[in-house]
């Protein structure tokens, strides 16, 4: 017998007899013979010749500039593991829905039936002229690191592996605010990262960029603490975080730790481990659907805890939807050739700053009348806050321009901000 969520989710995906969540809708009329002649032959030859002569005109005459490819091979589907390329399609369609709903970006989802990194690199590189950017999704580590880096080198459009950077960006925003609330300095906190996959490695790197000292990060995988000289299960990415401290287990690592960044498995953290942490501990328990320690159990165990999860039914959801749509919006709008570390940090800082602003009534209404204000139960903005796009996309676009990465730099930032608000009115009204 199906549980309620299974039934509702499956019904949603075939609602009104229409399978799936996305469709392609023409943006120009094609109702008359004349319009047909302009949309296709003979009129279409004119933009073809214009683009052949001046490739830049593809951004003028085609949808390239607002089109992102969401690409997966289904080897690391959100908490479900390797279920194959075809099974990843509902998630990739879902990413398309979020891109459109939150940032008005069009998406083609592309599922690749191969685990060969070289094939993935070649396929994506070959099709890159179609798109303004590429969002890699649910590709397992360590292959995902090489795939992203090789594509960044060979393509002149933004390439972004969301499993790595999305979580890291939102978590960094949450970490900055949590430390401020707890009266702690980033350069002094001891951080334990449990889970050394794509997201864990990226979180570690971004925490360091934000101010955490590398020597204050202990990273664990399924075999325990990653330490210097360990042979089992090591990769070049893990080697960067190898410690010479004596801790060998998660329990030992958590003693006097200020922060736990959990990107691992359910129920691996006990109340005793939580009690061993420092005063005002910060716990980001991101395992889905069940966190590393149950929210209720954690809150019963310590009353000085600042806790976040990946779930929407608890406070402080670390949700990637706060990142990728707005990061791509800013990158596409200035035609950035990459999404740089500076652009990612600009996104994190913008989210951290927005969380300190008064929350509009429309956001509280979207969440059943809940009241939100900056504090232990509100460290990052809510996805349904319409201000996120104007704060984050502007910050990302500015960073691209300041770093010299923008092929179409913006100078009128207030005008750009207003254009984003206007662009999104149809989704919020």
Secondary structure, 3 states (H helix, E strand, C coil): CCCHHHHHHHHHCCHHHCCCCCCCCCCCCCCCHHHHHHHCCCCHHHHHHHHHHCHHHHHHHCCHHHEEEEEECCCCECCCECCCCHHHHHHHHHHHHHHHHHHCCEEEEEECCCCCHHHHHHHHHHHHHHCCEEEECCCCCCHHHHHHHHHHHHCCCEEEEHHHHHHHHHHHHHHHHHHHHHCCCCCCCCEEEECCCHHHHHHHHHHHHHCCCHHHEEEEECCEECECCCCCCCCHHHHCCCECCCCCCHHHHCCCCCEEEECCCCCCCCHHHHHCCCCCCEEEECCCCCCCCCHHHHHHHCCCCEEEECCCCCCCECCHHHCHHHHHHHHHHCCECCCCHHHHHHHHHHHHHHCCCCCCHHHHHHCCCCCCCCECCECCCCCCCCCHHHHHHHHHHHHHHHCCCECCCCCCHHHHHHHHHHHHHHHHC
